[in-house]
Amino acid sequence: MSIDKILERARQGAELSAGELVELLSITDKDELQALYDCAYFFKEQYVGKIAYFRGIIECSNLCIKDCYYCGIRRSNTKVERFQMDEDEIVREALWTHEAEYGSCVIQSGERQDEQYIAMIERVVGRIKEATKGELGITLSLGEQTEETYRRWKKAGASRYLLRIETTNPELYAKIHPADHSLDVRKECLAALRRTDYQVGTGVMMGLPGQTMEDLANDILFLKQIDIDMVGMGPYIPHGDTPMGQVVPPYTDEQKKQALTLGLKMIAVTRIVLKDINIAAATALQALEYTGREQGLRCGANVIMPNVTETDYRPKYQLYDNKPCTDENSSMCRGCLSGRIKGIGETVGFNERGDSPHFRKRTGE
């Protein structure tokens, strides 16, 4: 079937097959790519609007018990200068986010499961909720935890949780993680988050060594199957101090272009299939090209996550090489991104939490 016919079927409300998703993800023709992006933007306008919601990311710690082969802050990377913000620092960054009129913040860190850490996050979330009178949306991205921990953080005031699956192919998952990491555990954590009434987010990496378009199509169908509320996903970018980064050399300009295009196609196809969820334009897109995040918005994304972490900490939280904006303060990021988003004809959703329309529909909230 031609690309035009597949996109027309999508516009008419047909459910696309895995094979049709593969066809869309495999597009290389410039005109067909634009048709794909236009179709995704059609659904974005219809279901979530021409608005970009800001989520201020607070990278509060690079301590991590996990040893993922692709990640720059993996446990075994001895070249990283480790840090842990204290509670007051995290709260201060969140309050800056609120005062800057961002509707939400994201507290992100390397993974820990000890009680000291769990209790600290619980207190921080409670303090942020109290200080902002519940106006600031609080998203957590803190890895695999027990259902009880998720419940504690939800009760304290968190409303969203992002836990990326990375890939749903078991063989590929095993290649990018040590043997003590489990895809089944990751899936159970997503189920636990759903049971605890979070707006649940997940996502994948695109362009992993050995990954196929069939893998990515199946990933999108998995997102639909578990009825996800939001997606945060980005292209794989090597980090030189990781096992994978030592095998995969730094990208050439052509490889960066290919990685960006694949990331944009994934955003577009995900929007076409899942329509009313929130989709983030990942910072990794900007690492590949300066306007990468704006391009993500034009392909169906509706969330931007500016970094609001203290500038001194940013270079120590490098999940991949050449991460952008590590030397800009939070005010610079706000002004720069706001201008760039307005420049593509969209509105910034200042003072709006930007909850997932899919979540509201699913829960009646």
N, C-alpha and C positions, 0 to 999 in steps of 0.2 A: 504494500500500500504506500502511496506517495506521502511525503511529509505534510503536504497541504491537506490531504484527506484525513490524516490522523489528527491534525490540529482542528479541523472542522468538526470531527467527531467529538473532540474534547469540548469545543464551544457549545455543542448541542447537548452536552451532559452525559455523554457515553463514558463508561468506565474503560480506561485503556488497559490493554493486556501487558504482561511483562515484555513480550516481543515488541509491542509498539513503543514502550518506554525505552527499550534498547535502541530502536530506530531513532528516537528523538535525541538520546544521549550521544549517538554516533554521528550526528550532523557535523559536517565540515564546511559545506557551502555557505558563503557569506549571506546570501539572500535568505536561505532557509534558516540560518541562525537568527536573523532579524525577525523572521516570521515567528519563530519559537519564542523569542523574547517579547514580541508584541502580544502574542497570545497570553503569556504569563502575566504581562502588565494589564491586560484586559481583565483577568480574574482578580488581580490585586486591586484595581480600581473598584471592581464590583463588590468585593467581599471585605476588604480592609481599608480601602481608600488611599489617596495619594498623600500619605502622611508617614513620617519616620519618627518612631519613638526612640528616645535616648535611654540607655541603661548604663549608668556610670559604673565601670568595673573597678573594684577595689581588690588588688592582688595582695592579700594580707600575709601570705607566707609561701616560701618555696621549699619548706620542709615536706618530704614525701616518703611514705613507706613503700610506694610502688616503684617498679623498675622497668616500666614500659620502654621498649627498645627504640622508640622514636622521639622520646620526650627529653628536652634539655634539662629539666629539673628532676630527672629520675634519681632514685636513691644512690645508685653507684657512680654518679657523676661527681667526682671529687674536685672538679674545677669550678664548681658553683660556690659562690659566697652565700651561705644560707642566712635567712632572716625570718623573723616572726614579729609582725607588728603587735604592739600591746593594745589592750582594749580601747583605750582612749584615742589612739591613733585611728583605729578602724572607725570608731563612732564619729570622729572629727571629719574623716573623708566622706562618710555617709551624709553628715549634716551639710557639708559643702555641696554635695550633689543635690540635696533638697533645696538649698538656697539658690543654686544655679538653675533651678526650675526643671531639673530632670525629674521625670515621673517615677523613676525606679533606680535602684542600685543593684549591683551584682557583687556578692562577696565570694571571691574565688581564691583557692589555695591548692597547694599540693595536698595529697590525701593523708589524713591521720584519723585514727579510730580510738585514741585513748580518752579516758574520761576527762582529764584536764582540758583537753582541746574541745571536746564536745560541750562541756559546761561553759567554757569561754565563749564559744559561738552562741550558745543559748542566751548568755547574759548580754552579749553585744546586740543580738537581734532584738531582745526586749528593750534595751536602752534606745535603740534607733526608733522602734515603734513608738515608745513613749515620747521621745523628744520631738518627733514629727507628727504626733497625734494620729498615727496610722496613715498619714497621707502619702508617705513614700513607700512605693512597692519594694519589697525585699526579695530578691532572687538569690538562691544559694547554688554554688557549683563546687561542691566539696567532696565529690567522689562517692564510693560505695560505703554505705553505713547500714546499721541494723534498722528495722522498721521502727523500733522504739526511739532511736535517735532521730529519725525523720519526724516522728510524732512530737518529740520535745521541741525541735526547732520550729515546727509548724505552729505549735501552741504558743511559742514565744513571739511569733509574729511574721515568720517567713510565709510567702504566698506562692512562690515559684521555685522549681528546682530543675537544674540542667545537668543531665548525666549522659554524656555522649556514648553511644554504643560502639563507635568507630567503624566497625564492619559487622555484618551479620553472617558472613561466611566463616564457619568454624575453623577451617584450615588456615585462612588468612589471619583470623584473630590470633591463632596459636603462633603464627610466624612473627607477629609484631609485639607479642607479650611473652614474658617468662611462663614457665609451666605452672606456677602457683596462681596465675590469673585465669579466671573462668568466664567464658561468655554466658554460661547459664546463671552464674551469680549476678552478672551485670543485668541480665534480663529480669531476674527476680527482684533486684533493687528497683528497676523501673516499675514493676508490678506493685511493689510496696509503696512507692511514691504515689501511685494512682490510688491505692487503698487509703492513703492518708490525706487525700483531697488536695494535693498540690495541683497547680497548673504544671504539667509535666513536660519537660523538654528533653530532647535527645538529638543526636546527629551523627554524621559519619565523616571520615576523611576520604577525600577523593584523590586519586593518583598514587595510591600505595603500590609499591612494587608487586607485580603479579595480580593486581586487581583488574577485573574485566568490567565491561559495560553491563553484562548480565548481573554481576555482583551488585553494582550500583542500582540497577533497576529493582533487584530484590530488596535492597536496603530501603528504597522508597516505599515499596509495597509493605515492608515490615512497619514502617512509620504509620502507614494507613491502618494496618492490622491492629496495632496496639492503641489506635485512636489518639495519637499524640496531639498536644496543644500548641507546642512551639518547637522550632528546630534551630539549632546552631551548628553549622557544619562549615568546614573549610578545606582548602587544598592541602595536601601533604607537602611540607617544606622541610628539607633535611636540616638537622642540627649536627654540626661537625663533631661534637663530643658525645655522640650516641652510637650504638652498634649499627643502626640503620644508616645514620649519617656518614659513617666511615665507609660504607659500601656504595651509597648513592652520592655521587659528587655534587657540588653546588650547581644549581641550575644555570644553563646558558640563557641568553635572552629569549631564544626560541622556545626553550622548555618552560620558561616563566609564562610566556604567552599561551602555550598549550595548557598549562596548569590553571591559569586564570579562566580560559575559555571553558574548561571542564567544570570549574567551580560555578561559573555563571549558568551553564547548562543544567547543573544539578539544582540550583536555586529555581530556575524556570520550570523544570519538569516537576519539582516538588510542589511549587505553587499551583500548577495546572491540576495535579492529582489531589492535593489536600486543601486547596482553595482558601479556607477561612482561618488557617493557623497563623501564628506569628513566625516569621522567618528572619533570622539575623544575617546581615551582610558582615561576614567575619573580618576582623582586622587583617587576617592572613591575605585577603584579597588585595589590600593596600600594599602588603609586602611584595606582591608580584607586580603591581602597577599602581602609581600614585592615586589614580582615580578609581581603583578597584572597588571600593565600597559604594561609590555612587553608581557604578555600573551594576553592582549587585541590586541596588534599589530599582534600577531601570529594568531588571530582569525578574522582579517579583518579591524581593526582600522588603521588609517594612520596619526593621529594627536595626539601630546602630548602637554599638557599645563602646563609647569613648572611655579611655583610660583616665581615671581620677586618682590613681595611686601617686603617692609622693614621688617626685622625680628621682630622688636618691635611690629608691627601691627598684625602679623600673628595669634598669639593666641587669638586675639579678633574677628577673622573672622572664627568662627567655626560653619559651617552649620550642622555638625554632630560630634559625639564624636570620639576621637582618630584620628583626621585628621593628615596625615603624613606631614613631612618636615616643621613643624612650627618652628623648631629651626635651620634650615639650611639657610645660606645666598644664594643669587642668584648665585654666582659663584660656590658654592658647588653643587647646583642643576644642573647647566649646565654640569659640569664635570661628575657628577654621572650618570645622565640620558644618556649623550652621550655615555659613556662607555657601559652602559647596553644595549642600542639599537644596537650598533655595535656588541655586544656580541651575538645577535640573528641573525646576518647576514644582517642587514638592514643599510641603509644610513640615516644620519640626513640631512634634507634639509636646511642647513645653507644658509642665504642670499637669500632665496626663499620665496615668499609670500604664495605659495602653494594654490592658488585659486582652488575652487572646479571645477573639470573637468565637472561636470554636469552643473554648472552655465555657464561655457564658452560655452558648447554645446547649452544650452538653449537660451543664449543671443547673441551668435556669437562673444563674446569679446575675 
